[in-house]
């Protein structure tokens, strides 16, 4: 299934690139907590996108 914007792949690539940047910065102990948080935040974007697209019905979108 081809999507016009292919956000699932783009969010995955974003998380992957963020991880690689953090890996380079991991040699600085003071940045460890920031690196960990940044990795979690960047990977949650894709998870949230997938979860939003897997709704079961319109009731899932009711606030």
mmCIF file as Biopython writes it, N, C-alpha, C and O atoms, coordinates in Angstrom:
data_model
#
loop_
_atom_site.group_PDB
_atom_site.id
_atom_site.type_symbol
_atom_site.label_atom_id
_atom_site.label_alt_id
_atom_site.label_comp_id
_atom_site.label_asym_id
_atom_site.label_entity_id
_atom_site.label_seq_id
_atom_site.pdbx_PDB_ins_code
_atom_site.Cartn_x
_atom_site.Cartn_y
_atom_site.Cartn_z
_atom_site.occupancy
_atom_site.B_iso_or_equiv
_atom_site.auth_seq_id
_atom_site.auth_asym_id
_atom_site.pdbx_PDB_model_num
ATOM 1   N N  . UNK A ? 1  ? 0.841   -1.182 0.000  1.0 0.0 1  A 1 
ATOM 2   C CA . UNK A ? 1  ? 0.000   0.000  0.000  1.0 0.0 1  A 1 
ATOM 3   C C  . UNK A ? 1  ? 0.885   1.244  0.000  1.0 0.0 1  A 1 
ATOM 4   O O  . UNK A ? 1  ? 1.674   1.444  0.923  1.0 0.0 1  A 1 
ATOM 5   N N  . UNK A ? 2  ? 0.761   2.049  -0.993 1.0 0.0 2  A 1 
ATOM 6   C CA . UNK A ? 2  ? 1.560   3.253  -1.109 1.0 0.0 2  A 1 
ATOM 7   C C  . UNK A ? 2  ? 0.773   4.438  -0.572 1.0 0.0 2  A 1 
ATOM 8   O O  . UNK A ? 2  ? -0.376  4.659  -0.953 1.0 0.0 2  A 1 
ATOM 9   N N  . UNK A ? 3  ? 1.389   5.179  0.297  1.0 0.0 3  A 1 
ATOM 10  C CA . UNK A ? 3  ? 0.758   6.376  0.843  1.0 0.0 3  A 1 
ATOM 11  C C  . UNK A ? 3  ? 1.397   7.592  0.202  1.0 0.0 3  A 1 
ATOM 12  O O  . UNK A ? 3  ? 2.571   7.588  -0.167 1.0 0.0 3  A 1 
ATOM 13  N N  . UNK A ? 4  ? 0.592   8.625  0.083  1.0 0.0 4  A 1 
ATOM 14  C CA . UNK A ? 4  ? 1.079   9.828  -0.578 1.0 0.0 4  A 1 
ATOM 15  C C  . UNK A ? 4  ? 2.298   10.425 0.135  1.0 0.0 4  A 1 
ATOM 16  O O  . UNK A ? 4  ? 3.254   10.843 -0.518 1.0 0.0 4  A 1 
ATOM 17  N N  . UNK A ? 5  ? 2.266   10.464 1.448  1.0 0.0 5  A 1 
ATOM 18  C CA . UNK A ? 5  ? 3.351   11.082 2.194  1.0 0.0 5  A 1 
ATOM 19  C C  . UNK A ? 5  ? 4.267   10.063 2.870  1.0 0.0 5  A 1 
ATOM 20  O O  . UNK A ? 5  ? 5.353   10.424 3.322  1.0 0.0 5  A 1 
ATOM 21  N N  . UNK A ? 6  ? 3.856   8.812  2.946  1.0 0.0 6  A 1 
ATOM 22  C CA . UNK A ? 6  ? 4.642   7.729  3.531  1.0 0.0 6  A 1 
ATOM 23  C C  . UNK A ? 6  ? 5.218   8.119  4.904  1.0 0.0 6  A 1 
ATOM 24  O O  . UNK A ? 6  ? 6.415   7.983  5.156  1.0 0.0 6  A 1 
ATOM 25  N N  . UNK A ? 7  ? 4.334   8.605  5.774  1.0 0.0 7  A 1 
ATOM 26  C CA . UNK A ? 7  ? 4.775   9.091  7.082  1.0 0.0 7  A 1 
ATOM 27  C C  . UNK A ? 7  ? 5.330   7.991  7.972  1.0 0.0 7  A 1 
ATOM 28  O O  . UNK A ? 7  ? 6.190   8.250  8.813  1.0 0.0 7  A 1 
ATOM 29  N N  . UNK A ? 8  ? 4.852   6.776  7.798  1.0 0.0 8  A 1 
ATOM 30  C CA . UNK A ? 8  ? 5.371   5.686  8.624  1.0 0.0 8  A 1 
ATOM 31  C C  . UNK A ? 8  ? 6.867   5.491  8.363  1.0 0.0 8  A 1 
ATOM 32  O O  . UNK A ? 8  ? 7.650   5.364  9.304  1.0 0.0 8  A 1 
ATOM 33  N N  . UNK A ? 9  ? 7.253   5.467  7.116  1.0 0.0 9  A 1 
ATOM 34  C CA . UNK A ? 9  ? 8.676   5.312  6.765  1.0 0.0 9  A 1 
ATOM 35  C C  . UNK A ? 9  ? 9.481   6.541  7.182  1.0 0.0 9  A 1 
ATOM 36  O O  . UNK A ? 9  ? 10.603  6.410  7.673  1.0 0.0 9  A 1 
ATOM 37  N N  . UNK A ? 10 ? 8.920   7.725  6.991  1.0 0.0 10 A 1 
ATOM 38  C CA . UNK A ? 10 ? 9.633   8.951  7.342  1.0 0.0 10 A 1 
ATOM 39  C C  . UNK A ? 10 ? 9.863   9.062  8.846  1.0 0.0 10 A 1 
ATOM 40  O O  . UNK A ? 10 ? 10.930  9.499  9.278  1.0 0.0 10 A 1 
ATOM 41  N N  . UNK A ? 11 ? 8.860   8.667  9.656  1.0 0.0 11 A 1 
ATOM 42  C CA . UNK A ? 11 ? 9.054   8.729  11.102 1.0 0.0 11 A 1 
ATOM 43  C C  . UNK A ? 11 ? 10.074  7.695  11.555 1.0 0.0 11 A 1 
ATOM 44  O O  . UNK A ? 11 ? 10.829  7.935  12.498 1.0 0.0 11 A 1 
ATOM 45  N N  . UNK A ? 12 ? 10.099  6.543  10.885 1.0 0.0 12 A 1 
ATOM 46  C CA . UNK A ? 12 ? 11.111  5.532  11.197 1.0 0.0 12 A 1 
ATOM 47  C C  . UNK A ? 12 ? 12.512  6.061  10.879 1.0 0.0 12 A 1 
ATOM 48  O O  . UNK A ? 12 ? 13.432  5.905  11.682 1.0 0.0 12 A 1 
ATOM 49  N N  . UNK A ? 13 ? 12.672  6.674  9.730  1.0 0.0 13 A 1 
ATOM 50  C CA . UNK A ? 13 ? 13.973  7.228  9.338  1.0 0.0 13 A 1 
ATOM 51  C C  . UNK A ? 13 ? 14.403  8.347  10.288 1.0 0.0 13 A 1 
ATOM 52  O O  . UNK A ? 13 ? 15.586  8.480  10.601 1.0 0.0 13 A 1 
ATOM 53  N N  . UNK A ? 14 ? 13.440  9.148  10.742 1.0 0.0 14 A 1 
ATOM 54  C CA . UNK A ? 14 ? 13.730  10.211 11.707 1.0 0.0 14 A 1 
ATOM 55  C C  . UNK A ? 14 ? 14.291  9.619  12.996 1.0 0.0 14 A 1 
ATOM 56  O O  . UNK A ? 14 ? 15.301  10.096 13.513 1.0 0.0 14 A 1 
ATOM 57  N N  . UNK A ? 15 ? 13.638  8.582  13.515 1.0 0.0 15 A 1 
ATOM 58  C CA . UNK A ? 15 ? 14.107  7.934  14.743 1.0 0.0 15 A 1 
ATOM 59  C C  . UNK A ? 15 ? 15.488  7.315  14.542 1.0 0.0 15 A 1 
ATOM 60  O O  . UNK A ? 15 ? 16.345  7.385  15.423 1.0 0.0 15 A 1 
ATOM 61  N N  . UNK A ? 16 ? 15.689  6.719  13.390 1.0 0.0 16 A 1 
ATOM 62  C CA . UNK A ? 16 ? 16.973  6.085  13.084 1.0 0.0 16 A 1 
ATOM 63  C C  . UNK A ? 16 ? 18.108  7.121  13.018 1.0 0.0 16 A 1 
ATOM 64  O O  . UNK A ? 16 ? 19.181  6.910  13.584 1.0 0.0 16 A 1 
ATOM 65  N N  . UNK A ? 17 ? 17.862  8.233  12.326 1.0 0.0 17 A 1 
ATOM 66  C CA . UNK A ? 17 ? 18.882  9.279  12.223 1.0 0.0 17 A 1 
ATOM 67  C C  . UNK A ? 17 ? 19.166  9.927  13.575 1.0 0.0 17 A 1 
ATOM 68  O O  . UNK A ? 17 ? 20.311  10.253 13.889 1.0 0.0 17 A 1 
ATOM 69  N N  . UNK A ? 18 ? 18.114  10.110 14.370 1.0 0.0 18 A 1 
ATOM 70  C CA . UNK A ? 18 ? 18.293  10.686 15.701 1.0 0.0 18 A 1 
ATOM 71  C C  . UNK A ? 18 ? 19.147  9.772  16.566 1.0 0.0 18 A 1 
ATOM 72  O O  . UNK A ? 18 ? 20.028  10.234 17.290 1.0 0.0 18 A 1 
ATOM 73  N N  . UNK A ? 19 ? 18.882  8.466  16.486 1.0 0.0 19 A 1 
ATOM 74  C CA . UNK A ? 19 ? 19.681  7.499  17.251 1.0 0.0 19 A 1 
ATOM 75  C C  . UNK A ? 19 ? 21.150  7.571  16.847 1.0 0.0 19 A 1 
ATOM 76  O O  . UNK A ? 19 ? 22.029  7.553  17.708 1.0 0.0 19 A 1 
ATOM 77  N N  . UNK A ? 20 ? 21.423  7.651  15.546 1.0 0.0 20 A 1 
ATOM 78  C CA . UNK A ? 20 ? 22.811  7.700  15.082 1.0 0.0 20 A 1 
ATOM 79  C C  . UNK A ? 20 ? 23.526  8.955  15.568 1.0 0.0 20 A 1 
ATOM 80  O O  . UNK A ? 20 ? 24.709  8.906  15.904 1.0 0.0 20 A 1 
ATOM 81  N N  . UNK A ? 21 ? 22.815  10.076 15.606 1.0 0.0 21 A 1 
ATOM 82  C CA . UNK A ? 21 ? 23.406  11.310 16.132 1.0 0.0 21 A 1 
ATOM 83  C C  . UNK A ? 21 ? 23.703  11.162 17.618 1.0 0.0 21 A 1 
ATOM 84  O O  . UNK A ? 21 ? 24.773  11.547 18.090 1.0 0.0 21 A 1 
ATOM 85  N N  . UNK A ? 22 ? 22.747  10.602 18.345 1.0 0.0 22 A 1 
ATOM 86  C CA . UNK A ? 22 ? 22.940  10.410 19.795 1.0 0.0 22 A 1 
ATOM 87  C C  . UNK A ? 22 ? 24.076  9.440  20.076 1.0 0.0 22 A 1 
ATOM 88  O O  . UNK A ? 22 ? 24.796  9.587  21.063 1.0 0.0 22 A 1 
ATOM 89  N N  . UNK A ? 23 ? 24.232  8.460  19.218 1.0 0.0 23 A 1 
ATOM 90  C CA . UNK A ? 23 ? 25.319  7.498  19.387 1.0 0.0 23 A 1 
ATOM 91  C C  . UNK A ? 23 ? 26.672  8.207  19.304 1.0 0.0 23 A 1 
ATOM 92  O O  . UNK A ? 23 ? 27.593  7.889  20.056 1.0 0.0 23 A 1 
ATOM 93  N N  . UNK A ? 24 ? 26.785  9.172  18.382 1.0 0.0 24 A 1 
ATOM 94  C CA . UNK A ? 24 ? 28.025  9.928  18.261 1.0 0.0 24 A 1 
ATOM 95  C C  . UNK A ? 24 ? 28.268  10.802 19.489 1.0 0.0 24 A 1 
ATOM 96  O O  . UNK A ? 24 ? 29.412  11.025 19.886 1.0 0.0 24 A 1 
ATOM 97  N N  . UNK A ? 25 ? 27.187  11.292 20.082 1.0 0.0 25 A 1 
ATOM 98  C CA . UNK A ? 25 ? 27.313  12.165 21.248 1.0 0.0 25 A 1 
ATOM 99  C C  . UNK A ? 25 ? 27.444  11.396 22.557 1.0 0.0 25 A 1 
ATOM 100 O O  . UNK A ? 25 ? 27.673  11.999 23.605 1.0 0.0 25 A 1 
ATOM 101 N N  . UNK A ? 26 ? 27.302  10.077 22.512 1.0 0.0 26 A 1 
ATOM 102 C CA . UNK A ? 26 ? 27.304  9.280  23.743 1.0 0.0 26 A 1 
ATOM 103 C C  . UNK A ? 26 ? 28.654  9.265  24.446 1.0 0.0 26 A 1 
ATOM 104 O O  . UNK A ? 26 ? 28.748  8.826  25.592 1.0 0.0 26 A 1 
ATOM 105 N N  . UNK A ? 27 ? 29.681  9.731  23.788 1.0 0.0 27 A 1 
ATOM 106 C CA . UNK A ? 27 ? 30.997  9.753  24.445 1.0 0.0 27 A 1 
ATOM 107 C C  . UNK A ? 27 ? 31.085  10.859 25.498 1.0 0.0 27 A 1 
ATOM 108 O O  . UNK A ? 27 ? 32.057  10.925 26.250 1.0 0.0 27 A 1 
ATOM 109 N N  . UNK A ? 28 ? 30.084  11.716 25.549 1.0 0.0 28 A 1 
ATOM 110 C CA . UNK A ? 28 ? 30.036  12.790 26.542 1.0 0.0 28 A 1 
ATOM 111 C C  . UNK A ? 28 ? 29.072  12.392 27.667 1.0 0.0 28 A 1 
ATOM 112 O O  . UNK A ? 28 ? 27.857  12.422 27.475 1.0 0.0 28 A 1 
ATOM 113 N N  . UNK A ? 29 ? 29.597  12.023 28.825 1.0 0.0 29 A 1 
ATOM 114 C CA . UNK A ? 29 ? 28.749  11.545 29.919 1.0 0.0 29 A 1 
ATOM 115 C C  . UNK A ? 29 ? 27.664  12.531 30.354 1.0 0.0 29 A 1 
ATOM 116 O O  . UNK A ? 29 ? 26.584  12.111 30.768 1.0 0.0 29 A 1 
ATOM 117 N N  . UNK A ? 30 ? 27.932  13.818 30.267 1.0 0.0 30 A 1 
ATOM 118 C CA . UNK A ? 30 ? 26.940  14.815 30.674 1.0 0.0 30 A 1 
ATOM 119 C C  . UNK A ? 30 ? 25.700  14.810 29.782 1.0 0.0 30 A 1 
ATOM 120 O O  . UNK A ? 30 ? 24.639  15.282 30.190 1.0 0.0 30 A 1 
ATOM 121 N N  . UNK A ? 31 ? 25.828  14.285 28.580 1.0 0.0 31 A 1 
ATOM 122 C CA . UNK A ? 31 ? 24.707  14.278 27.636 1.0 0.0 31 A 1 
ATOM 123 C C  . UNK A ? 31 ? 23.883  12.997 27.682 1.0 0.0 31 A 1 
ATOM 124 O O  . UNK A ? 31 ? 22.927  12.847 26.921 1.0 0.0 31 A 1 
ATOM 125 N N  . UNK A ? 32 ? 24.243  12.078 28.562 1.0 0.0 32 A 1 
ATOM 126 C CA . UNK A ? 32 ? 23.565  10.776 28.578 1.0 0.0 32 A 1 
ATOM 127 C C  . UNK A ? 32 ? 22.056  10.896 28.775 1.0 0.0 32 A 1 
ATOM 128 O O  . UNK A ? 32 ? 21.283  10.303 28.022 1.0 0.0 32 A 1 
ATOM 129 N N  . UNK A ? 33 ? 21.637  11.653 29.775 1.0 0.0 33 A 1 
ATOM 130 C CA . UNK A ? 33 ? 20.198  11.790 30.034 1.0 0.0 33 A 1 
ATOM 131 C C  . UNK A ? 33 ? 19.489  12.456 28.863 1.0 0.0 33 A 1 
ATOM 132 O O  . UNK A ? 33 ? 18.380  12.062 28.501 1.0 0.0 33 A 1 
ATOM 133 N N  . UNK A ? 34 ? 20.117  13.454 28.278 1.0 0.0 34 A 1 
ATOM 134 C CA . UNK A ? 34 ? 19.518  14.124 27.121 1.0 0.0 34 A 1 
ATOM 135 C C  . UNK A ? 34 ? 19.418  13.178 25.928 1.0 0.0 34 A 1 
ATOM 136 O O  . UNK A ? 34 ? 18.408  13.158 25.223 1.0 0.0 34 A 1 
ATOM 137 N N  . UNK A ? 35 ? 20.467  12.401 25.710 1.0 0.0 35 A 1 
ATOM 138 C CA . UNK A ? 35 ? 20.453  11.420 24.621 1.0 0.0 35 A 1 
ATOM 139 C C  . UNK A ? 35 ? 19.334  10.409 24.807 1.0 0.0 35 A 1 
ATOM 140 O O  . UNK A ? 35 ? 18.588  10.117 23.872 1.0 0.0 35 A 1 
ATOM 141 N N  . UNK A ? 36 ? 19.218  9.874  26.025 1.0 0.0 36 A 1 
ATOM 142 C CA . UNK A ? 36 ? 18.176  8.886  26.297 1.0 0.0 36 A 1 
ATOM 143 C C  . UNK A ? 36 ? 16.785  9.468  26.040 1.0 0.0 36 A 1 
ATOM 144 O O  . UNK A ? 36 ? 15.941  8.822  25.418 1.0 0.0 36 A 1 
ATOM 145 N N  . UNK A ? 37 ? 16.555  10.675 26.516 1.0 0.0 37 A 1 
ATOM 146 C CA . UNK A ? 37 ? 15.254  11.310 26.329 1.0 0.0 37 A 1 
ATOM 147 C C  . UNK A ? 37 ? 14.986  11.594 24.854 1.0 0.0 37 A 1 
ATOM 148 O O  . UNK A ? 37 ? 13.871  11.395 24.373 1.0 0.0 37 A 1 
ATOM 149 N N  . UNK A ? 38 ? 15.996  12.054 24.145 1.0 0.0 38 A 1 
ATOM 150 C CA . UNK A ? 38 ? 15.831  12.356 22.728 1.0 0.0 38 A 1 
ATOM 151 C C  . UNK A ? 38 ? 15.522  11.103 21.917 1.0 0.0 38 A 1 
ATOM 152 O O  . UNK A ? 38 ? 14.701  11.147 21.000 1.0 0.0 38 A 1 
ATOM 153 N N  . UNK A ? 39 ? 16.158  10.005 22.237 1.0 0.0 39 A 1 
ATOM 154 C CA . UNK A ? 39 ? 15.893  8.741  21.549 1.0 0.0 39 A 1 
ATOM 155 C C  . UNK A ? 39 ? 14.457  8.296  21.812 1.0 0.0 39 A 1 
ATOM 156 O O  . UNK A ? 39 ? 13.753  7.894  20.886 1.0 0.0 39 A 1 
ATOM 157 N N  . UNK A ? 40 ? 14.018  8.366  23.075 1.0 0.0 40 A 1 
ATOM 158 C CA . UNK A ? 40 ? 12.638  7.970  23.396 1.0 0.0 40 A 1 
ATOM 159 C C  . UNK A ? 40 ? 11.623  8.866  22.683 1.0 0.0 40 A 1 
ATOM 160 O O  . UNK A ? 40 ? 10.632  8.379  22.138 1.0 0.0 40 A 1 
ATOM 161 N N  . UNK A ? 41 ? 11.872  10.162 22.689 1.0 0.0 41 A 1 
ATOM 162 C CA . UNK A ? 41 ? 10.932  11.100 22.075 1.0 0.0 41 A 1 
ATOM 163 C C  . UNK A ? 41 ? 10.860  10.906 20.560 1.0 0.0 41 A 1 
ATOM 164 O O  . UNK A ? 41 ? 9.774   10.932 19.982 1.0 0.0 41 A 1 
ATOM 165 N N  . UNK A ? 42 ? 11.995  10.715 19.928 1.0 0.0 42 A 1 
ATOM 166 C CA . UNK A ? 42 ? 11.991  10.579 18.463 1.0 0.0 42 A 1 
ATOM 167 C C  . UNK A ? 42 ? 11.335  9.277  18.019 1.0 0.0 42 A 1 
ATOM 168 O O  . UNK A ? 42 ? 10.685  9.234  16.975 1.0 0.0 42 A 1 
ATOM 169 N N  . UNK A ? 43 ? 11.500  8.226  18.799 1.0 0.0 43 A 1 
ATOM 170 C CA . UNK A ? 43 ? 10.875  6.960  18.410 1.0 0.0 43 A 1 
ATOM 171 C C  . UNK A ? 43 ? 9.392   6.935  18.728 1.0 0.0 43 A 1 
ATOM 172 O O  . UNK A ? 43 ? 8.650   6.170  18.111 1.0 0.0 43 A 1 
ATOM 173 N N  . UNK A ? 44 ? 8.937   7.749  19.670 1.0 0.0 44 A 1 
ATOM 174 C CA . UNK A ? 44 ? 7.515   7.762  20.003 1.0 0.0 44 A 1 
ATOM 175 C C  . UNK A ? 44 ? 6.680   8.424  18.909 1.0 0.0 44 A 1 
ATOM 176 O O  . UNK A ? 44 ? 5.482   8.159  18.808 1.0 0.0 44 A 1 
ATOM 177 N N  . UNK A ? 45 ? 7.283   9.268  18.100 1.0 0.0 45 A 1 
ATOM 178 C CA . UNK A ? 45 ? 6.559   9.907  17.001 1.0 0.0 45 A 1 
ATOM 179 C C  . UNK A ? 45 ? 5.987   8.843  16.066 1.0 0.0 45 A 1 
ATOM 180 O O  . UNK A ? 45 ? 4.804   8.879  15.727 1.0 0.0 45 A 1 
ATOM 181 N N  . UNK A ? 46 ? 6.817   7.912  15.658 1.0 0.0 46 A 1 
ATOM 182 C CA . UNK A ? 46 ? 6.369   6.836  14.777 1.0 0.0 46 A 1 
ATOM 183 C C  . UNK A ? 46 ? 5.355   5.933  15.443 1.0 0.0 46 A 1 
ATOM 184 O O  . UNK A ? 46 ? 4.386   5.513  14.810 1.0 0.0 46 A 1 
ATOM 185 N N  . UNK A ? 47 ? 5.564   5.630  16.707 1.0 0.0 47 A 1 
ATOM 186 C CA . UNK A ? 47 ? 4.621   4.778  17.439 1.0 0.0 47 A 1 
ATOM 187 C C  . UNK A ? 47 ? 3.251   5.431  17.533 1.0 0.0 47 A 1 
ATOM 188 O O  . UNK A ? 47 ? 2.229   4.773  17.338 1.0 0.0 47 A 1 
ATOM 189 N N  . UNK A ? 48 ? 3.230   6.709  17.828 1.0 0.0 48 A 1 
ATOM 190 C CA . UNK A ? 48 ? 1.957   7.428  17.922 1.0 0.0 48 A 1 
ATOM 191 C C  . UNK A ? 48 ? 1.264   7.510  16.568 1.0 0.0 48 A 1 
ATOM 192 O O  . UNK A ? 48 ? 0.039   7.410  16.491 1.0 0.0 48 A 1 
ATOM 193 N N  . UNK A ? 49 ? 2.026   7.688  15.518 1.0 0.0 49 A 1 
ATOM 194 C CA . UNK A ? 49 ? 1.442   7.739  14.176 1.0 0.0 49 A 1 
ATOM 195 C C  . UNK A ? 49 ? 0.789   6.401  13.811 1.0 0.0 49 A 1 
ATOM 196 O O  . UNK A ? 49 ? -0.335  6.371  13.312 1.0 0.0 49 A 1 
ATOM 197 N N  . UNK A ? 50 ? 1.483   5.324  14.056 1.0 0.0 50 A 1 
ATOM 198 C CA . UNK A ? 50 ? 0.945   3.988  13.750 1.0 0.0 50 A 1 
ATOM 199 C C  . UNK A ? 50 ? -0.307  3.720  14.582 1.0 0.0 50 A 1 
ATOM 200 O O  . UNK A ? 50 ? -1.305  3.217  14.065 1.0 0.0 50 A 1 
ATOM 201 N N  . UNK A ? 51 ? -0.254  4.054  15.858 1.0 0.0 51 A 1 
ATOM 202 C CA . UNK A ? 51 ? -1.403  3.835  16.738 1.0 0.0 51 A 1 
ATOM 203 C C  . UNK A ? 51 ? -2.617  4.628  16.271 1.0 0.0 51 A 1 
ATOM 204 O O  . UNK A ? 51 ? -3.738  4.120  16.312 1.0 0.0 51 A 1 
ATOM 205 N N  . UNK A ? 52 ? -2.413  5.847  15.836 1.0 0.0 52 A 1 
ATOM 206 C CA . UNK A ? 52 ? -3.524  6.680  15.364 1.0 0.0 52 A 1 
ATOM 207 C C  . UNK A ? 52 ? -4.148  6.107  14.098 1.0 0.0 52 A 1 
ATOM 208 O O  . UNK A ? 52 ? -5.354  6.244  13.890 1.0 0.0 52 A 1 
ATOM 209 N N  . UNK A ? 53 ? -3.361  5.478  13.265 1.0 0.0 53 A 1 
ATOM 210 C CA . UNK A ? 53 ? -3.880  4.922  12.018 1.0 0.0 53 A 1 
ATOM 211 C C  . UNK A ? 53 ? -4.551  3.571  12.202 1.0 0.0 53 A 1 
ATOM 212 O O  . UNK A ? 53 ? -5.233  3.099  11.292 1.0 0.0 53 A 1 
ATOM 213 N N  . UNK A ? 54 ? -4.378  2.946  13.343 1.0 0.0 54 A 1 
ATOM 214 C CA . UNK A ? 54 ? -4.969  1.638  13.583 1.0 0.0 54 A 1 
ATOM 215 C C  . UNK A ? 54 ? -6.229  1.728  14.428 1.0 0.0 54 A 1 
ATOM 216 O O  . UNK A ? 54 ? -6.515  0.839  15.231 1.0 0.0 54 A 1 
ATOM 217 N N  . UNK A ? 55 ? -6.970  2.790  14.246 1.0 0.0 55 A 1 
ATOM 218 C CA . UNK A ? 55 ? -8.207  2.938  15.009 1.0 0.0 55 A 1 
ATOM 219 C C  . UNK A ? 55 ? -9.216  1.894  14.563 1.0 0.0 55 A 1 
ATOM 220 O O  . UNK A ? 55 ? -9.213  1.460  13.411 1.0 0.0 55 A 1 
ATOM 221 N N  . UNK A ? 56 ? -10.069 1.501  15.479 1.0 0.0 56 A 1 
ATOM 222 C CA . UNK A ? 56 ? -11.069 0.483  15.190 1.0 0.0 56 A 1 
ATOM 223 C C  . UNK A ? 56 ? -12.362 1.083  14.635 1.0 0.0 56 A 1 
ATOM 224 O O  . UNK A ? 56 ? -13.055 0.444  13.844 1.0 0.0 56 A 1 
ATOM 225 N N  . UNK A ? 57 ? -12.679 2.285  15.040 1.0 0.0 57 A 1 
ATOM 226 C CA . UNK A ? 57 ? -13.907 2.911  14.576 1.0 0.0 57 A 1 
ATOM 227 C C  . UNK A ? 57 ? -13.805 4.417  14.784 1.0 0.0 57 A 1 
ATOM 228 O O  . UNK A ? 57 ? -12.800 4.917  15.290 1.0 0.0 57 A 1 
ATOM 229 N N  . UNK A ? 58 ? -14.855 5.135  14.388 1.0 0.0 58 A 1 
ATOM 230 C CA . UNK A ? 58 ? -14.860 6.582  14.592 1.0 0.0 58 A 1 
ATOM 231 C C  . UNK A ? 58 ? -14.917 6.914  16.077 1.0 0.0 58 A 1 
ATOM 232 O O  . UNK A ? 58 ? -14.503 8.004  16.472 1.0 0.0 58 A 1 
ATOM 233 N N  . UNK A ? 59 ? -15.416 6.009  16.906 1.0 0.0 59 A 1 
ATOM 234 C CA . UNK A ? 59 ? -15.473 6.247  18.335 1.0 0.0 59 A 1 
ATOM 235 C C  . UNK A ? 59 ? -14.086 6.402  18.935 1.0 0.0 59 A 1 
ATOM 236 O O  . UNK A ? 59 ? -13.929 7.042  19.974 1.0 0.0 59 A 1 
ATOM 237 N N  . UNK A ? 60 ? -13.087 5.829  18.300 1.0 0.0 60 A 1 
ATOM 238 C CA . UNK A ? 60 ? -11.714 5.963  18.792 1.0 0.0 60 A 1 
ATOM 239 C C  . UNK A ? 60 ? -11.213 7.398  18.712 1.0 0.0 60 A 1 
ATOM 240 O O  . UNK A ? 60 ? -10.261 7.762  19.402 1.0 0.0 60 A 1 
ATOM 241 N N  . UNK A ? 61 ? -11.847 8.218  17.874 1.0 0.0 61 A 1 
ATOM 242 C CA . UNK A ? 61 ? -11.415 9.595  17.694 1.0 0.0 61 A 1 
ATOM 243 C C  . UNK A ? 61 ? -12.261 10.586 18.480 1.0 0.0 61 A 1 
ATOM 244 O O  . UNK A ? 61 ? -11.999 11.788 18.432 1.0 0.0 61 A 1 
ATOM 245 N N  . UNK A ? 62 ? -13.260 10.114 19.195 1.0 0.0 62 A 1 
ATOM 246 C CA . UNK A ? 62 ? -14.121 10.989 19.985 1.0 0.0 62 A 1 
ATOM 247 C C  . UNK A ? 62 ? -13.368 11.395 21.245 1.0 0.0 62 A 1 
ATOM 248 O O  . UNK A ? 62 ? -12.752 10.565 21.913 1.0 0.0 62 A 1 
ATOM 249 N N  . UNK A ? 63 ? -13.429 12.677 21.554 1.0 0.0 63 A 1 
ATOM 250 C CA . UNK A ? 63 ? -12.727 13.188 22.743 1.0 0.0 63 A 1 
ATOM 251 C C  . UNK A ? 63 ? -13.582 13.058 23.975 1.0 0.0 63 A 1 
ATOM 252 O O  . UNK A ? 63 ? -13.155 13.436 25.065 1.0 0.0 63 A 1 
#
